Amino acid sequence: MQNAAGDSRPRYRERLAPSLWLFLAAALGGPMLTLVFVPAGSGIALVIGAVATIAIIALMILGSPRVQVDSRVLRAGRAWIDASWLGDPEVRTGDDARQARGPGLPARGWHLIRGGIDGIVIVPNTDPDDPAPSWTISSRTPDRLAAAISAARAEATRAA
């Protein structure tokens, strides 16, 4: 007997966490805070610095947006769209991605762009009622994201 609900596991999931260099820069906040609290006592200052470092890094990870493709839905950050409204995704890397993030970025499009992440996937939006003509999404693995979007789109059109 087949499962009528379909596969609930995501086809693709990625957290757009900051790059390693940003984590290293953020980790310097704890030692700086330690130096500020040294007059209050070295033990207290070390504890405050360690807690601050852990809190800063945890907030950077937890605050970073996620990109996820389920069986019929693309989620990017807080936004989501049914895959039946998506066109063929375009993968861009290198200079093409820099052009797509800069001068080639559509003003009315929906964007989830993160610095330090080179790859870009541009997905046309075919919904006539949606004012955003396309979605531009950063990805460390743009080929996998584009393949997952194409598979979700195929499944959504098959089910319609």
Backbone as CSV, one residue per row, in Angstrom:
resi,resn,N_x,N_y,N_z,CA_x,CA_y,CA_z,C_x,C_y,C_z
1,MET,0.838,-1.177,0.000,0.000,0.000,0.000,0.881,1.237,0.000
2,GLN,0.547,2.216,-0.827,1.344,3.430,-0.932,0.921,4.439,0.119
3,ASN,1.869,5.254,0.506,1.596,6.327,1.440,0.988,7.494,0.675
4,ALA,-0.252,7.816,0.945,-0.958,8.865,0.214,-0.438,10.254,0.556
5,ALA,0.163,10.417,1.728,0.635,11.732,2.149,1.927,12.130,1.439
6,GLY,2.608,11.203,0.822,3.859,11.532,0.151,5.020,11.518,1.129
7,ASP,6.166,11.776,0.608,7.374,11.778,1.418,7.486,13.114,2.125
8,SER,7.542,13.102,3.461,7.587,14.348,4.218,9.009,14.842,4.458
9,ARG,10.010,14.046,4.093,11.392,14.474,4.284,11.740,15.555,3.265
10,PRO,12.551,16.520,3.681,12.966,17.556,2.718,13.891,16.987,1.639
11,ARG,13.737,17.468,0.425,14.630,17.086,-0.667,15.973,17.794,-0.522
12,TYR,15.922,18.987,0.032,17.118,19.803,0.172,16.961,20.671,1.414
13,ARG,18.044,20.816,2.159,18.023,21.673,3.348,19.404,22.272,3.528
14,GLU,19.451,23.575,3.741,20.723,24.257,3.935,20.514,25.442,4.867
15,ARG,21.418,25.602,5.801,21.417,26.787,6.665,22.480,27.737,6.127
16,LEU,22.090,28.961,5.853,23.008,29.949,5.298,23.759,30.645,6.430
17,ALA,24.557,29.856,7.127,25.345,30.369,8.258,26.477,31.240,7.736
18,PRO,26.944,32.166,8.556,28.074,33.016,8.151,29.330,32.181,7.898
19,SER,30.260,32.791,7.200,31.518,32.100,6.891,32.383,31.974,8.148
20,LEU,33.396,31.153,8.045,34.299,30.908,9.167,34.967,32.197,9.636
21,TRP,35.306,33.080,8.708,35.956,34.331,9.084,35.051,35.197,9.950
22,LEU,33.766,35.209,9.691,32.856,35.981,10.532,32.729,35.366,11.918
23,PHE,32.766,34.033,12.002,32.741,33.390,13.315,33.994,33.743,14.111
24,LEU,35.146,33.752,13.440,36.381,34.120,14.126,36.339,35.567,14.607
25,ALA,35.814,36.454,13.782,35.704,37.863,14.176,34.732,38.021,15.349
26,ALA,33.637,37.294,15.314,32.659,37.373,16.409,33.218,36.797,17.698
27,ALA,34.057,35.767,17.562,34.639,35.152,18.758,35.584,36.102,19.483
28,LEU,36.046,37.135,18.801,36.913,38.120,19.453,36.130,39.036,20.411
29,GLY,34.819,39.044,20.282,34.003,39.855,21.184,34.110,39.403,22.632
30,GLY,34.215,38.110,22.863,34.331,37.581,24.225,35.599,38.032,24.935
31,PRO,36.777,37.866,24.316,37.996,38.357,24.974,37.985,39.870,25.209
32,MET,37.389,40.617,24.280,37.307,42.066,24.500,36.429,42.385,25.703
33,LEU,35.333,41.664,25.833,34.455,41.864,26.987,35.148,41.423,28.274
34,THR,35.967,40.396,28.188,36.746,39.962,29.354,37.645,41.092,29.851
35,LEU,38.302,41.764,28.933,39.190,42.873,29.315,38.423,44.015,29.983
36,VAL,37.202,44.246,29.558,36.396,45.310,30.151,36.064,44.992,31.607
37,PHE,35.808,43.718,31.906,35.378,43.336,33.253,36.526,42.886,34.171
38,VAL,37.780,42.989,33.750,38.915,42.617,34.600,38.928,43.396,35.917
39,PRO,38.583,44.695,35.926,38.567,45.401,37.221,37.586,44.805,38.235
40,ALA,36.550,44.112,37.770,35.579,43.502,38.675,36.095,42.180,39.242
41,GLY,37.153,41.636,38.665,37.710,40.359,39.117,38.004,39.493,37.914
42,SER,39.148,38.850,37.911,39.551,38.077,36.735,38.663,36.851,36.504
43,GLY,38.215,36.209,37.584,37.332,35.041,37.439,35.998,35.425,36.826
44,ILE,35.420,36.506,37.326,34.142,36.989,36.782,34.317,37.405,35.328
45,ALA,35.432,38.085,35.031,35.687,38.541,33.669,35.804,37.361,32.702
46,LEU,36.485,36.286,33.104,36.624,35.109,32.241,35.280,34.434,31.978
47,VAL,34.460,34.343,33.013,33.137,33.734,32.841,32.277,34.578,31.909
48,ILE,32.274,35.882,32.111,31.476,36.770,31.251,31.970,36.673,29.811
49,GLY,33.293,36.662,29.606,33.842,36.553,28.258,33.483,35.246,27.576
50,ALA,33.560,34.141,28.310,33.226,32.830,27.732,31.742,32.749,27.383
51,VAL,30.893,33.212,28.291,29.445,33.194,28.035,29.109,34.085,26.843
52,ALA,29.745,35.259,26.771,29.483,36.175,25.654,29.907,35.558,24.329
53,THR,31.051,34.896,24.293,31.514,34.259,23.058,30.552,33.175,22.604
54,ILE,30.143,32.338,23.523,29.195,31.267,23.188,27.862,31.853,22.730
55,ALA,27.388,32.888,23.399,26.109,33.511,23.033,26.175,34.152,21.650
56,ILE,27.265,34.850,21.353,27.402,35.499,20.047,27.397,34.468,18.923
57,ILE,28.173,33.405,19.089,28.245,32.378,18.046,26.907,31.641,17.913
58,ALA,26.265,31.343,19.038,24.959,30.663,18.982,23.918,31.534,18.283
59,LEU,23.911,32.822,18.573,22.951,33.719,17.917,23.230,33.841,16.417
60,MET,24.496,33.810,16.032,24.824,33.854,14.604,24.316,32.611,13.880
61,ILE,24.441,31.461,14.534,23.973,30.219,13.908,22.452,30.161,13.894
62,LEU,21.833,30.435,15.036,20.379,30.343,15.119,19.670,31.429,14.306
63,GLY,20.325,32.561,14.120,19.719,33.651,13.363,19.906,33.552,11.869
64,SER,20.685,32.598,11.416,20.907,32.480,9.972,19.708,31.789,9.314
65,PRO,19.327,32.276,8.132,18.152,31.719,7.462,18.421,30.332,6.890
66,ARG,17.331,29.600,6.658,17.418,28.266,6.059,16.752,28.270,4.698
67,VAL,17.285,27.444,3.821,16.669,27.183,2.520,16.282,25.718,2.531
68,GLN,15.023,25.450,2.193,14.545,24.070,2.234,13.578,23.833,1.090
69,VAL,13.703,22.682,0.464,12.770,22.270,-0.582,12.111,20.990,-0.108
70,ASP,10.801,21.057,0.095,10.011,19.877,0.453,9.467,19.268,-0.831
71,SER,8.524,18.365,-0.694,7.996,17.694,-1.880,7.343,18.666,-2.859
72,ARG,6.699,19.742,-2.362,6.031,20.679,-3.270,6.214,22.136,-2.889
73,VAL,7.115,22.447,-1.956,7.256,23.820,-1.462,8.730,24.206,-1.373
74,LEU,9.030,25.422,-1.820,10.345,26.015,-1.637,10.241,27.016,-0.495
75,ARG,11.079,26.841,0.520,11.137,27.773,1.647,12.513,28.413,1.658
76,ALA,12.534,29.726,1.729,13.797,30.470,1.798,13.629,31.541,2.862
77,GLY,14.262,31.308,4.007,14.037,32.211,5.139,12.617,32.026,5.634
78,ARG,11.906,33.124,5.806,10.510,33.054,6.259,9.512,32.892,5.118
79,ALA,9.970,33.104,3.898,9.076,33.048,2.743,8.964,31.624,2.209
80,TRP,7.839,31.346,1.567,7.650,30.049,0.930,6.782,30.237,-0.300
81,ILE,6.924,29.326,-1.244,6.132,29.364,-2.472,5.887,27.933,-2.925
82,ASP,4.709,27.692,-3.428,4.376,26.380,-3.970,5.198,26.155,-5.227
83,ALA,5.739,24.980,-5.373,6.638,24.677,-6.489,5.948,24.724,-7.839
84,SER,4.625,24.644,-7.859,3.921,24.701,-9.143,4.033,26.082,-9.790
85,TRP,4.385,27.104,-9.023,4.532,28.468,-9.548,5.970,28.785,-9.955
86,LEU,6.852,27.827,-9.888,8.257,28.093,-10.181,8.618,27.699,-11.606
87,GLY,9.530,28.465,-12.200,10.066,28.149,-13.516,11.354,27.362,-13.390
88,ASP,12.089,27.260,-14.493,13.361,26.533,-14.495,14.406,27.344,-13.732
89,PRO,15.020,26.749,-12.709,16.042,27.483,-11.954,17.333,27.631,-12.746
90,GLU,17.988,28.789,-12.563,19.283,29.063,-13.178,20.350,29.061,-12.091
91,VAL,21.437,28.368,-12.320,22.555,28.327,-11.378,23.621,29.291,-11.871
92,ARG,24.113,30.124,-10.944,25.190,31.053,-11.294,26.282,30.979,-10.232
93,THR,27.519,30.960,-10.686,28.675,30.973,-9.785,29.714,31.923,-10.351
94,GLY,30.690,32.278,-9.531,31.794,33.123,-9.972,31.350,34.509,-10.381
95,ASP,31.852,34.976,-11.534,31.522,36.320,-12.018,30.051,36.451,-12.389
96,ASP,29.450,35.369,-12.894,28.015,35.406,-13.212,27.186,35.628,-11.953
97,ALA,27.583,34.989,-10.850,26.859,35.172,-9.583,27.048,36.588,-9.060
98,ARG,28.261,37.124,-9.187,28.513,38.497,-8.731,27.665,39.476,-9.529
99,GLN,27.534,39.258,-10.827,26.683,40.096,-11.672,25.219,39.954,-11.256
100,ALA,24.781,38.724,-10.945,23.380,38.488,-10.558,23.061,39.103,-9.201
101,ARG,24.045,39.167,-8.300,23.837,39.780,-6.984,23.919,41.297,-7.032
102,GLY,24.573,41.823,-8.050,24.806,43.262,-8.128,23.931,43.933,-9.168
103,PRO,24.538,44.343,-10.305,23.773,45.088,-11.307,22.639,44.294,-11.948
104,GLY,22.748,42.972,-11.985,21.713,42.155,-12.611,20.578,41.758,-11.680
105,LEU,20.586,42.246,-10.442,19.565,41.884,-9.462,18.255,42.610,-9.773
106,PRO,17.170,41.869,-10.010,15.901,42.540,-10.315,15.365,43.270,-9.079
107,ALA,14.973,44.504,-9.267,14.516,45.336,-8.140,13.245,44.783,-7.497
108,ARG,12.345,44.235,-8.284,11.086,43.732,-7.731,11.159,42.274,-7.298
109,GLY,12.250,41.618,-7.544,12.385,40.204,-7.197,12.515,40.000,-5.696
110,TRP,12.374,38.741,-5.274,12.548,38.384,-3.863,13.956,37.837,-3.717
111,HIS,14.685,38.320,-2.695,16.098,37.976,-2.553,16.399,37.420,-1.171
112,LEU,17.190,36.371,-1.143,17.798,35.868,0.088,19.276,35.679,-0.241
113,ILE,20.036,36.748,-0.011,21.440,36.772,-0.399,22.285,36.921,0.850
114,ARG,23.316,36.110,0.960,24.231,36.166,2.093,25.647,36.355,1.585
115,GLY,26.375,37.278,2.191,27.769,37.498,1.842,28.610,36.285,2.211
116,GLY,29.639,36.053,1.458,30.512,34.916,1.722,30.031,33.619,1.103
117,ILE,28.857,33.642,0.492,28.326,32.457,-0.189,28.306,32.783,-1.675
118,ASP,29.120,32.078,-2.450,29.337,32.441,-3.843,28.161,32.087,-4.751
119,GLY,27.590,30.900,-4.595,26.572,30.424,-5.531,25.238,31.136,-5.391
120,ILE,24.562,31.262,-6.535,23.241,31.896,-6.594,22.336,31.004,-7.444
121,VAL,21.089,30.879,-7.018,20.075,30.212,-7.835,18.972,31.229,-8.085
122,ILE,18.648,31.449,-9.342,17.580,32.373,-9.725,16.424,31.531,-10.234
123,VAL,15.266,31.701,-9.595,14.092,30.900,-9.935,12.977,31.833,-10.392
124,PRO,12.531,31.723,-11.634,11.411,32.553,-12.087,10.124,32.191,-11.352
125,ASN,9.326,33.202,-11.062,8.038,33.023,-10.392,6.957,33.257,-11.438
126,THR,6.136,32.252,-11.722,5.109,32.357,-12.764,3.739,32.713,-12.218
127,ASP,3.618,32.962,-10.915,2.334,33.331,-10.320,1.953,34.731,-10.786
128,PRO,0.832,34.882,-11.514,0.466,36.205,-12.026,0.058,37.189,-10.919
129,ASP,-0.336,36.685,-9.758,-0.749,37.557,-8.663,0.396,37.960,-7.748
130,ASP,1.576,37.403,-7.958,2.731,37.698,-7.114,3.538,38.833,-7.752
131,PRO,3.817,39.898,-7.003,4.563,41.014,-7.596,6.043,40.725,-7.841
132,ALA,6.588,39.682,-7.222,8.009,39.339,-7.408,8.147,38.437,-8.631
133,PRO,8.854,38.889,-9.669,8.983,38.056,-10.878,9.959,36.897,-10.729
134,SER,10.826,36.957,-9.716,11.794,35.870,-9.533,12.280,35.847,-8.088
135,TRP,12.886,34.715,-7.722,13.525,34.547,-6.420,15.014,34.364,-6.677
136,THR,15.837,35.104,-5.950,17.287,34.975,-6.020,17.761,34.482,-4.663
137,ILE,18.369,33.294,-4.636,18.714,32.645,-3.373,20.189,32.255,-3.375
138,SER,20.901,32.635,-2.325,22.290,32.196,-2.150,22.311,30.732,-1.742
139,SER,23.350,30.017,-2.188,23.501,28.614,-1.810,24.956,28.197,-1.954
140,ARG,25.421,27.404,-1.004,26.773,26.850,-1.114,26.810,25.698,-2.115
141,THR,25.665,25.078,-2.351,25.556,23.985,-3.329,24.416,24.305,-4.296
142,PRO,24.624,25.282,-5.185,23.520,25.725,-6.050,23.019,24.647,-7.002
143,ASP,23.886,23.738,-7.433,23.437,22.667,-8.330,22.434,21.753,-7.635
144,ARG,22.712,21.405,-6.387,21.787,20.547,-5.625,20.467,21.268,-5.373
145,LEU,20.526,22.560,-5.041,19.293,23.325,-4.812,18.460,23.388,-6.080
146,ALA,19.085,23.670,-7.215,18.357,23.732,-8.480,17.735,22.379,-8.833
147,ALA,18.458,21.292,-8.588,17.911,19.960,-8.871,16.715,19.657,-7.975
148,ALA,16.796,20.048,-6.704,15.673,19.812,-5.785,14.458,20.647,-6.179
149,ILE,14.684,21.879,-6.621,13.571,22.728,-7.076,12.928,22.126,-8.317
150,SER,13.740,21.658,-9.247,13.205,21.036,-10.466,12.392,19.784,-10.139
151,ALA,12.875,18.978,-9.200,12.141,17.768,-8.809,10.831,18.116,-8.117
152,ALA,10.847,19.116,-7.249,9.616,19.532,-6.563,8.631,20.123,-7.566
153,ARG,9.140,20.858,-8.536,8.277,21.434,-9.562,7.625,20.340,-10.408
154,ALA,8.407,19.320,-10.749,7.862,18.197,-11.526,6.790,17.468,-10.734
155,GLU,7.036,17.268,-9.450,6.037,16.587,-8.619,4.774,17.434,-8.454
156,ALA,4.928,18.735,-8.328,3.769,19.623,-8.156,2.920,19.662,-9.441
157,THR,3.555,19.677,-10.610,2.781,19.684,-11.839,2.126,18.332,-12.106
158,ARG,2.789,17.242,-11.653,2.197,15.915,-11.795,0.967,15.778,-10.928
159,ALA,0.992,16.368,-9.739,-0.121,16.236,-8.795,-1.289,17.151,-9.173
160,ALA,-1.007,18.180,-9.967,-2.066,19.151,-10.309,-3.000,18.645,-11.367
